[in-house]
């Protein structure tokens, strides 16, 4: 709602942004990359203020509830300026959630956090996604892989991919790999009968890699073949391209 759309129409929970701007914003919680906190306010004071902007009636009860939800209880009596960056992010999340929005928009929420803080915020976001739509914008592709169910890649203002992570990884090459390790020495020729395996590579005497468009079908055949021949499988796992590989393949100049 800050900028008018050049084309098309934006709807939030069925509400047209162009016609009902304020109503659509009531459905949205937003945490920008530059977390706009009032550093001289106490945590509860700031959340009371934010709740007042949203005209929340039971503001005290709602503040305590959201403090528990985002894990702010240990630091709830401090000034925002006294908090670590991880806890400041939690305050920003609390402010974005206090009016119970249906859509949560997060822009680089883990930027600048240490590894422990990243894991904590990642876990919090995953829990929030159970009953909200979360739009998570990030250039840290490992975070996208860890958090997101659906991935949209934008290149020069155009959407170049919109799919599940698994499908994107398969589409980038048209195939995925299955790595299998046996207790016994097995040759690539012994696995040549597996349907859908376009290529079987011998990695070592006991380890092989099979490549094909349907990795799950290959896994099932490997298990069946091992039972029929009394082979012992030590490990069996799919290996896909990383999201970074997919991103580079779709956005390379």
C-alpha positions, 0 to 999 in steps of 0.5 A: 500500500505504500506504492501503487501497483503499475499493473495487476491487483494485490489481494490480502485475504480476499481484500483488495489493497487498492480499494481497502488499504487500511483493512488489508493492513490489519491482516498483515504483520511486517518485520522489515530488515531494519527493525524500527524499534524505539530503543529508549522504551521498555519491552512491555511499554513498546508492545503496549504502544504498538497494540494501541496503534492497532486498537487492541482492547485487552492490550495487557493480556495480549502483550503478556501472551505475545511475550511468551509466544516469541520467548521474550519473558527473560528480557521483558523488563528491560529497555530495548536498548539493553537487548541483544540483536536476537532479542531485538528481533523477537521484539520486532516479531512480537510487534508484528504479531500483536494484532494477530495477523493472518499474513506475516511478512519477514525481510531478512529476519536472521541477518546479523544474528549468531548461529544460536540466535539464527536457530532460535528465530528459525524455530520460532518462524516455523512454529508461527507458520503452522497457523499463518501464511509467512512470506520470508524474504532472504538472500541467505539460501541456506535459511530458505532451505531450512524454513520454506515450503514453497520457493519463489525466485525473482530475477530483475523484477521477474518471477523465474521460479515458483515451486516446492524446494524439492521440485525446483531441485529436480527441475534444474537438472531434470534428475536427482541422485540416489546414493546407496552403500552396501555392506557387500561389494556391489558392481554398477552392472548388478544395478543396471536392471533398475528402471528409471536409473539413467546412470549408475556410477561406482563411487567405491566397491560398496558405494554407488550413485544412481541418477534418474527423474524419479528418485523414490522409485529408484529407492524402492527398487534398490530395497526390493533388489537387496531383499531378493539378493540378500544384500545389506544396505548400510545407507540410502539417501537422495542427493539433490542440487542445493538451492544455491545451484538452482538460483545460479542456474536461473539467474546467471547472466 
